[in-house]
Amino acid sequence: MPLKEGQVGMYVCGPTVYDEPHIGHVRSAYVFDVIRRYLIYRGYKVTFVRNVTDVDDKIINKAREEYPSEDINEAVKKVSLKYLESYHKALDEFGLMQPDKEPKATEHIKKMVVFIKSLIDKGAAYQSGGDVYFDIKKASDYGKLSNQSLEMMETGARVSPGENKKDPLDFALWKAAKEGEPSWDSPWGKGRPGWHIECSVMSSDTLGDEFDIHGGGLDLIFPHHENEIAQSEAAGNKFARCWIHHGLLTINNQKMAKSLGNFITVKNFISKHKNVDLLKLFFLSAHYSHPVDYTEEKISEAKEALESIMILIDKIDKKVRLMKHIHKKIEAIENIKHQFEEALDDDFNTPRALASIFELKTLTNKNIENAGFICVARVAMKDLLLLLGISPEAKTEINALSDVEIKAKILERDQARQNKDYFLADKIRKELEEKGIILEDTKDGTTWRRKI
């Protein structure tokens, strides 16, 4: 049960904005978008929070690289704003819902300082020079999220040069300022917060000291989320009641990395494949908690699957144009809708949910001559797909042929065929195909659809 009846507070670790968003970022955002959509569908009022890390070593390095002659503070602001806008644009292109709240790390520095001071006052943190560290020995059940013992973690822990910790596992809450880096005032001198403290402060500030769901990638379980729990509970907060972690994305069974040449940005994907729903279908084919390996073959499979649905819906539309708004319940369709809901009720099992949609597609093809059935099935199919953020409509590109232009070309082709000018008829078909228009000759005349 949620903390408040009928309401769900959901906090998701968002981007560190220092580069163009890639398809791994999209998987993370899309996983939680589907979960959010389904919770809303089930009648919950969802408050969705996704944070932004807008000061960080990577951002600082990028600022020096892109704006070498500017003040570092201004350069960092420019870099973080530039890539946050790129991130927003990417998610907009994928049709993902915007967060209800999007707190930024730099907007919460003062509250982080207050939080850190409270941990020192409680004896859970200590100052070392200009740094402040969390005392891991004060977290009695440290490791409960990642299922690791303190002894096991300490065996592999290391202390980096310049760190003055009591224990190798102690982590920085506040880092003393370095020359040429952004910094803020604090009781321990100028500096900036550690990464882990950000989410503890921003989640409690936006959702309260206890909330329903905390999400992020599997790679964040340890140490990031483990540290969030330790410092939040040490401050007296109950923190997150449920954790959801998604699997990571690989490319042809390799970790995605620029150095390997397999780094796929959102821009790259859209430029090549045009339709963002192909990537969504690919992601849905695996449970959110599992790793998923990207290959072009799998995207081709997703394209065939989506196209089969679009062809069916187009066929229905052409058969029963005057019956699109039939509203009645058909038991076989209701059963499939129930299967879909059962799948998502079971830890958001999207592969099973997707399978139920394709079961509906198969059933609809078998009943293609039953006008009432296919009208109701069409509505159900679209509703279930839209719940997953997928629109089974062909996307019309800028400068694409209009419907009127397409019909004019078809009339021209029909005339050429009547005149037995098959060369011209074939040429018109190929010209239309090059522009993404597929023709199909039937006993009732020529029909057309747009390629995905």
N, C-alpha and C positions, 0 to 999 in steps of 0.2 A: 504494500500500500504506500502511496506517496505521503510525504510529510504533511501536506495539506490536502484534504479531500478534493478531488477533481482538478488539482493543480500539480504540475511537475516543474521543478527547477532543474535546469540542465546546463552544466558548464563544460565546455570543450576547449582543450588546448589548441590555440590557433597558430598562425604563422609567425616565424621570425623573418621580418621583411628586409631581405638584403639581395634578392635576386628574382628573376622571372619565375612565376609559379609553374610547376611541372605536374604531370598526371598523377604522381603520388600524392600531391596536395589535394587534387580533385577527389581521389578515392576517400581520403580522410573526411573531407567536407561532405561528400555525397553519402557516405555511410550514416553520418549523423543527421543529414537532411532527411533521409528515408525514415529513420527512427522518429524524428520530430514529426514528420507528416503523418506517420501511423498513429502516434500518440494523440495528435489532434483529431484524426479520423475516429479514434476510439472515445472521443469526447473530453479529453483533458485540455486544460488551458496550460500551454507550455511557455515558460519563460526561458528562452534560449540565449545563452551567453557564450561568446567566443572571443578570447583575448587576443591581443596583439603584442608581441615583444618588439619594441621599437628602439631599444638600445641594447647592444650586445657586441662582443668582439668581432663577429663577422660583419655586422653593420658598420662598425667603426673602420674596419679594414676596407670595406667597399667605399666608404665615404672618402678615405684618403686616396683611393684609386681613381674615383670618378671626379672628385673635386679637390685636387691636390693644393690649390692655391687659396682655398676658402677656410674660414674659421671652422674648426672641427665640429663645434656645436651646430652650426648652420648646415654644414655638410651632412651630418648624421640625420638631421631633420629632413633634408631634401631626399636622401637615399630612402629613408623609411617611408616617407610619403609617396615617393615614386613607385616603390614596389608594393606598397599596400594598395595603391590604385590599380596596379596590374593584377593583384590578387582579386580585388573586387570585380574587376572587369571579367576575369576568367570565370569566376563563379556565376556572374550574371549571364555569361554566354552559355553556361551549363544549366541555366534556369533554376539555380538553387536559391532557397529562401534566405533573406538577409537575417542576421542575428537581431534579437530584440535589444541586446546591449553588446557593445564591442569595446570593452575597456582597454586602454593602452598603458603599458608599464610606466612610461614617463609621467603619466597623469596621476599616478598613485605613489610617487616616491615618499611624500610626507607620511602617508598612512603606513608605508612599509617601515619607515623609521620608527614610528610609534609601536608597530607590531614587534620589531626587533628589540626595542627597549623593554617591552613587556616580557619577552623571553629571557632577557638578561636579569630582570627583576625577579623572575621566578626561578632563577638558577639553571635554566635550560640552555643558556648561551653564554659566551664569554668573549671579552675583547682581547685581541692579540695584536699589539701595535695599532695600526689604523684599521685592521680587519676585525670582523666579528664572526665567530663560528658557532654553529649549533653543536651542543654536547650530546653526541649520539648515545652516551651511557644513560642519559635521562629519558630515553625512549625505550621503555621496558620491552615492548613487543615489536621493535624495529625489524622489518623484514617480513611482516605478516602478509603484505600484498604480493610480494614476489616469491613468497614461500622459501625464504632463505634464513639460515641461522646467522646470528651475529658473528659467531666464530668462523663460519665458512666465508662470510664476506670480508672479514678482517684479514684472512689468509691472502687474498689477492689484492688487497688495497695498497695503494702507494701514496706517498706524500710528494707533491711537486715541489721543485725548488722555490724558495721564497715563502712557503706556507709554514706557519708556526702553530700547528694543531696539537691538541692533546692526544688525539686518536686519528689514525689515518682515515677513518670513515666520517669524521666530523666534516661538515660542509659549510661553505661560506654563506652568510646572510648579508654581509656588507663587505665590499672590497675597497681598500684604500685607493685613492686616486692615483693614476699614473700620469706622467707628464704627457700633454697633448691629447688627453681623452676627456670626454664629457664627465662632469662630476657635480654632485649636489652636497649641500651642507648637512652635517649630522653631528650628534654629540661625540662621535669618534673621529671627527675630522672629515674633510672632503672625500667623496667616493661615490660609488654607485651600488645598487643592490645586487645580490647574487640572483641567479636565475630562478631557483626554487621558491624563493620567498614571494615572487610575483604572483603566482597563481593562488597561493593561500590568501593573500590580501585581496586580490581582485575578485575571487569567488565569494569570499565572505562579504565584501563590500556590495556586490550586486545581488547575491542570493541569500545572504545570511550565513550564520556560523554553522548551520546544518542544512544540507540540500539533498536532492534526490539522486541525481546522476552526474558523474564526472567521467568525461571521455577523453580519449587520445589514442595514439599508436602504441603497439606492443613495446616498441623501443623506449617508451617513456615510463614503463612500470618501474624500472630501476635504472638510475636512482631518483629520477624526477618526482614521480608520484609517491614513491616511498618516503622521500624527504618532505613532500607536502603534508602527508599524513602526520609524520613525526612532529613537525613544527606547529601544525594546527592543533593537534591534540595537546601538545605541551602548553599551548596558549589557552587551553581550556575549551576548545571548540570541538564539537562532535564531527564536523566536516562531512564528507560525502557518504551517502548511505549505500550507493551502488556504483560499481566501476564497470565501464565498457571500453574494451581495447580492441582496435581493429588490426588485422594482419598487415604486413608490409608488402610493397609492390616490388617485384623484380622484373627485369627485361631479359628475355631469353635465358632464364635461370641465372642471371647475374644481377648483383646489386646495381641499381641505377646510379651512374656516376659520369660526370663530364669527362673524366680522364679515360674512361672506357669507350667513349663515343656513343653511349646508349642512353643519353639524357634526353628525354622527350618532354619538351615544354608544352604547355597548353596551346600556344600559338602554332607549334609544329604539328600537333595532332589535328587541330581544326583546319589548318592549311591543307593537310593531306586528305583528311577523311570527311570534312565538311559537316557531317552530322554528329553532334555530341552524344546523341542517344546510343550510338554504337559502343562508346566507352562505358556508358551506364549499364547497358545490357551485359557487357563483359564483366563488370564489377559485381552485378547481381548474381552471376552464375556461381559465385563462391560465397560461402558464409562469411560475414564481415570479420569474424575472428581469425579466419584462415589467411595465410599468405596467398598471393595471387601472382601468377607469372604472365606478363604481357608478351604476346607474339602477334605478328600481323595475321597469322592464320586464324587466331582466335577472334580478331576483329572482323575478319572475313566471315567467320561463322555467325557472329553477332549481326552482321549486315544481312546475311541470308535469312536469319530468324526474324529480324525486324521487317524485312521486305515481305516475307510471307504473310505477316499480319496486315501490312499496308495493302497488299494485293487483295486480301479477303475483305477488308473494310471498304476498299474501292469497289469491289464487286457487289457488295451489299448495297452501297449507295446507288449504284447504277440500276440495280434491280428494283429497289423500293424507295425511290426518291420521295414519294408522297406519304411514306409511313415511318419517317424517322423518329417521330415522337410518340410511338406506341409505348404505353406504360402498363405492364402487367408482370406478374411473377410466373416464371416457369421453373418447375422443381429442379430439373437437371442443371439449370444455370445457377439457381440459388445454392445448390449443393457445392458447385465449384467455387462460388464466392465464399462459402463457409470454409472450404478447404484453404483458400487463400488467406483468410483471417486466422485460421488455426496455425498456419505456417508462420505468420508474422507474430502471433502470440507466443510461439515457441522460440524465444530468444531471437526474434527478427530473422527467421530462416528464409532468406530471399531466394535461394535455389528452389525450394519447395513452392514458394509463392509464384515464382516464375513458371514452374512446371504446370501449375493449375491454370495459368493464363493460356499456355499452349494446349492444354487439354480442352479448354473452351474453344480454342481456334479449330482443333480437330473436329469437335462435336458440331461446331457451326458449319464447317465444310460439308459434313454428312447431311445436314439439314438445310442446305443452300436453297432448296426450292420451297421451303416453308417460310413465307414472308414474315409472319408474326414472330417466329422463333429467331430468325436472323436479325430482325430489328432490335429485339430485346438483348440478344447476344452482343450486338455491336455496341450498345450503350454500356453494358457490363464490362466488355473488354476495354473500352476506352477509359472507363472509370478506374479500373484496377491498374492500368498502365499509368494513368495520371497520378495515382496515389504513390507510385514509384518514381514520379518525376519524369515520365516518358510520354511524349506525344506521338501517336502513330500517324501523324500527318506529314506529308512530304514538305520539306522546307523549301520555300521559294527564295532563291538567291536574288540579290540585287542585279538588275539588268537581265534577269531571266525572261523567257518568252511569257507573255500573258496568256490567259485562257483563250481570249479572242484570237490572238495570233496563232495559237496552236490549232484551233478549230479551222481557221482559214487555211493553214497548211494541209490539214487532213482533207478538206474539200478539194484543194488543188491536187492532192495525191489521188483522191477518188476519181477526179476528172481524167487524170493521166491513165489510170487503170482502165477506165471506160474506153479511152482512146487507144488502149493496148500499148501505151508508151511505158513499158515496164521499167525501162532504164531510168526515166524521170521519177516514177513512183518509188523505185528503190533508193534513188538519190535523196528524195524528200524524207524517207524513213531514216536514212543514215544521218542526215542533217539534224533531224529532231533528236535522234539518239545521242548525237554528240553534245546536244544542249540539255541532255538529261530527261528527254521525253521518250517513253516506251509506248509503242503502238501495239495493239492486239486486234487482229481481224477476226470477227465473229459472224455468225449467221445473221445477227441483227445490225451489223455495221462495224465500223472501226471505233474502238475505245482507246483511251490513253491514260497514262499516269506518269507522275514525276518520279525519277529514280531518287533513292535516298543517298 
